[in-house]
Amino acid sequence: MPEQEVSTKPTKKKSKISASRKLMLKSLMVAKAKEELEQELIDKEEEKQRYLDEKVPALQTSCMSFAELQELCQELHAKIDVVDEERYDIEAKVLHNTREIKDLNIKVLDLRGKFKRPNLRRVRVSADAILRSLLGSKHKVSLDLRANLKSVKKEDTEKEKTVEVSDWRKNVEAMSGMEGRKKMFDAAKGPTQ
């Protein structure tokens, strides 16, 4: 029974290490990581130097004739060309791999259903520009939206207003509220004066 009581109560475990001890351990870990990083940089530099000593021996050009120097230069140029070709091939492979990784990331996002929305700028584009982009150079007619609008005469709108005021019984909803009551009051007052 006591075991059940302990398991049902959520208990917070207190840390056995004090805050100052945690801080000291953290600072020691950071110092150790810094030392390892410095050692890794030194090891990389030594490896690079060893590789260069192995691949590129020191040149002794003081005792060479002009023809030997020309031959040496031609050999060095040939080696440079080979290295440049390899570098170009590796760069092309890296570029291809990064594109493939990007495409795969997009596919993964599509499968998840979560899309990163790009930051879009608001761009003002006229109707002519939209049609030109959709139709290409075929679009020659300018689109004037105002020309297609129906013209309305003022006299027609005034007649409609007078009809609405005189026939208020048919349009009860239009006369409801304070504005409708004011119209009714004004209409009733008008003929008596």
Disulfide bonds with the S-S distance in Angstrom:
none
